[in-house]
Amino acid sequence: MSGRDSGADGGSDTGTILAAGCVLWRRSAQGGGVEVAVVHRPRYDDWSHPKGKLEHGEDALLGAVREVAEETGMSCAPGAALPTLHYVTKGRPKEVRYWAAEAVGDEPFVPNSEVDRLLWLSPDEARARLTYEHDRVLVDALLTALRPS
């Protein structure tokens, strides 16, 4: 977490809300392309990637994997780091670190208080469904990270 300590509300010593998440993906059964998971959060009535505030002292990558499990019920194998997003929410700066993460196992999604729907979509469909432009950029970053070098 770059040496910063996160507070109980996911905040840093600078007042920035610290969060982490993953762009969760899997290979499509039809043709072997990539599918991206998008989640609906009823509290905000939005579609986004699994993410959440870090717990006090929590490593960002471990927090990202924890959030995927909490919001989707799925295990994942984190891969490449994706762009870190910076924006303001409710008057406070927020920093969200992201990783590409392949879904592993076949745990079924069970709706919960944070996420009531999960869809597996093609990258184009995911871009169209995501509520925020900054989340759409992460789909492109995922595809770049997955390209063979």
Backbone hydrogen bonds, N-H to C=O, Kabsch-Sander energy under -0.5 kcal/mol:
donor,donor_aa,acceptor,acceptor_aa,energy
4,R,1,M,-1.8
6,S,4,R,-0.5
7,G,11,G,-5.9
10,G,7,G,-2.1
12,S,16,T,-2.3
15,G,12,S,-1.7
17,I,93,P,-3.0
18,L,10,G,-6.0
19,A,95,E,-2.5
20,A,52,G,-2.4
21,G,97,R,-2.3
22,C,50,P,-1.9
23,V,99,W,-2.5
24,L,22,C,-1.0
25,W,101,A,-2.4
26,R,35,E,-1.9
28,S,33,G,-3.9
31,G,29,A,-0.9
32,G,28,S,-1.0
33,G,30,Q,-0.6
35,E,26,R,-2.9
36,V,121,L,-3.4
37,A,24,L,-2.7
38,V,119,L,-2.3
39,V,48,S,-3.0
40,H,117,R,-2.5
41,R,39,V,-0.5
41,R,46,D,-2.4
44,Y,41,R,-0.9
45,D,41,R,-1.7
46,D,41,R,-1.2
48,S,39,V,-2.5
52,G,20,A,-1.9
54,L,18,L,-2.6
57,G,6,S,-0.7
58,E,55,E,-2.5
63,G,59,D,-2.4
64,A,60,A,-2.3
65,V,61,L,-2.2
66,R,62,L,-2.3
67,E,63,G,-2.6
68,V,64,A,-2.0
69,A,65,V,-2.1
70,E,66,R,-2.8
71,E,67,E,-2.9
72,T,68,V,-2.5
73,G,68,V,-0.7
73,G,69,A,-1.7
74,M,68,V,-0.8
75,S,104,V,-0.8
77,A,102,E,-2.7
79,G,100,A,-3.6
82,L,98,Y,-2.7
85,L,96,V,-2.7
87,Y,94,K,-2.1
89,T,92,R,-2.9
92,R,89,T,-2.0
94,K,87,Y,-3.3
95,E,17,I,-3.0
96,V,85,L,-2.6
97,R,19,A,-2.1
97,R,95,E,-0.5
98,Y,82,L,-0.6
99,W,21,G,-1.2
100,A,80,A,-2.9
101,A,23,V,-1.9
102,E,77,A,-2.2
103,A,25,W,-3.0
104,V,75,S,-2.2
112,N,115,V,-3.0
116,D,40,H,-1.8
117,R,40,H,-0.9
119,L,38,V,-2.5
121,L,36,V,-2.6
121,L,119,L,-0.6
126,A,122,S,-2.9
127,R,123,P,-2.5
128,A,124,D,-1.9
129,R,125,E,-1.9
130,L,126,A,-2.6
131,T,47,W,-2.1
132,Y,47,W,-0.5
135,D,132,Y,-0.9
136,R,132,Y,-1.3
137,V,133,E,-1.7
138,L,134,H,-0.7
139,V,135,D,-0.7
139,V,136,R,-0.9
140,D,136,R,-1.2
141,A,137,V,-2.0
142,L,138,L,-2.3
143,L,139,V,-2.2
144,T,140,D,-2.1
145,A,141,A,-2.3
146,L,142,L,-2.0
147,R,143,L,-0.9
147,R,144,T,-0.6
